[in-house]
């Protein structure tokens, strides 16, 4: 059984991959809005690509979800050590 990725800084297993310079085709995008009681208006909370036909990007990096450390090299080493899954998941 495969062991999960482990952040070298804090030991957490979850991470996010941030892609920059993206061209996204056929995407479904979710936008978040949160009500701010102090200013009595909605504040835009960002966009999330839920699904897409294809994504082309210029660069990317991985960030630990717990401590926000840059774990790009650790994630890359982890993914390269895993057997190929054939599921088409993006690599960091």
N, C-alpha and C positions, 0 to 999 in steps of 0.2 A: 504494500500500500504506500502511496506517495505521501511524504511529509509536507506540511504547508510551508510557505515562505515565512521566514522569521526576520523581522527588522533587526539589523545589527546594533541599532541604538537603544531600542526599548523592548524588543522581543515580540512586538505585536505581529499579527499575521495579515492584516488588511492593508491594502495600498491602492492608490489611484494612479492611473497613467494620464498625464496631461499632454495632449498633442497640440502643436502650434503650427500656424500656417496651413490650415486645413481647407481642402476643397471637398465638400460633402454633396453627394448626389442622392436624390430621392429620400431625403431625411424626414423623420418625424421628430419634431423638436418640442420639448416641454419647457415652458417659461414659468418661473415662480414669482409670485407677488405676495408680500407680507404687509399687513396693516400695521402702521406705526401710530400708536395712541398719542404720542407727544406732538406730532405734526399733523395728525388727522388726515393721512393720505397713505396710499399704497407705495411701497418701496420695491423696486425691481430686485429680485433675488438671484437672477442669473438664468441661463438657458442650459438645458441638458439635451443632448441628442439621444433619443430613445431607441431609434432604429434607423438604418440607412442602407442603401444599396451598395455604396462604396465610400471609402474615406481615403483621401490622399493627403499626406502631411509632410511638412519639411523637417520637423524635429519633434522630439518628445522626451519626457522624463517621468520617472516614477517618484511618488511622494508617499511616505508612510501615513496612513490615516490616523494614527494615534499621536505621534510626536512631530509629524510634518517634516521629518528629515528627508533629504534627497537620497533615495534608495535605488537609483537607476542602475548602478553597477551591480548591486546585490541582487536585484530582481532579474537582471539580464543573466547573471551567473546561475541563479536558481532555475530560470526557464531553460537555459542551455543544458542543465544537468538532468532535466526531466525527459522521460520518453515522449516521443511525438504522440500527441493525442488525436490529431487530425480534425480538430473541431474548429479550426480557422480563427482562433482567438488571436487578437493583436499582441505583438511582442513589444516590450518597453524599449 
